[in-house]
């Protein structure tokens, strides 16, 4: 019997809402990659779409966009830019160690299945 995987949301609005719903669940002190976030939201291999969508969030959003990183824990926002500096400051304030423009995903990566019942 094949695994039951929900179909990807059809409308752009449904895709965004699925993304925002999962992003809102990433706990303080944990990080997730763009690809993992897409997968968890049922969007398949849409890492680049996730990055573009997060880049369009309003400045005053309460979603934890700073907890989303590139593959392997790489910070994709450049050091010395307002958003890059804000991301690093927010992560450090949550106890996430940033070294050499990377976060240790084994230590800080969010694995939601480990936290469920």
N, C-alpha and C positions, 0 to 999 in steps of 0.2 A: 504494500500500500504506500503510495507516495506521501511525502511529508506535506502537511497542510501549510502552505505559505500564503499569506494574504496577498491579493494582487496589489500592484503599486497603485496608489491613489491616482485618479485620472486627471482631475483639474489642477491647475497650478496652485489654486488656493488650498485644495485638499493636501497637496504635497507640502506646502509651507506649514500648514497646521500640524501635519504629522511630524515634520522636522522640529517645530517649536515645542511640541508636546514632549518629545524625547529629550531635547536639549534642556528643557526645564527640570528634568529629573536627574541630571548629572549632579551628584552631590559636591558640596564644598570640599576642596582638597583633592578632587579627582579630575582626570582629564580623559578626553576621548578624541580619536582621530576623525577627520572629515569622513573618511570611508566607513569607519565603524558607525558613526552617527547616521549616515545614509542607510546602512544595512539595518540598524536597529529601528529606524523609522519606516522600514519596509519599502525603501526607495532603490534597492539594488546597489549597483555600482555607480553612484552619483556623487562622488566626492567633490568634483569640481563644481557641480551645481550647488552643493551645500556651501562651499566657500563663497560663491557668488551671492547666494541668498543671504548668508550671514553678513557679507559686506554691505548689504542694503538695509540692514536693521537701523531703526531710528537711533540717534545718538543717546537718547534717554531710555533705551530699552532696559528692562529688568532681567532679560534672558542672560544666562551666563555664557555669552559668546567667547569669553576669554579662556574657557576650559576646552576649547576645540583646537586641536593641533594637527600639523601635517603628519604624514606617515612616519612611523618610528619615533614619535615624540618631538619632531622638529617644529620649532616655532616659525610660522610662515610670515608673520608680520615683522618687518624689519626693525632692528634695534635703532633707536634714534628717531623713529617716527612717533607721532602722538599715540596712535593706536597700538603700536608695538611696545612702547614704553608702558602704556596703561595695562596691556595684557600681562607683561612681566611683573608689574607692581601688584596687580590683583592676584596672580598666581602665588607670588611670594607671601602675600598677606594671608593666604589660605594654607600656608605651610608646604607649598609645592616647590621643590628644589629645581631651579633652572640653572643648568651649567652647560657652557659651550653651545648655547642656543637650542638646547634640548631638555626634555623632561624624561626621566626614567619611567617608561610606560609599565614596566614590571612592578614598580613601586607605587606609582600614582595613577595608573590606568584604571578606568571604571569598567568593572565587569559585573553588569547588573544581575546576571544569573547567580552570582555568589551571594547576593544580598536578598534574594527572594526565598520565601518559605522554605 
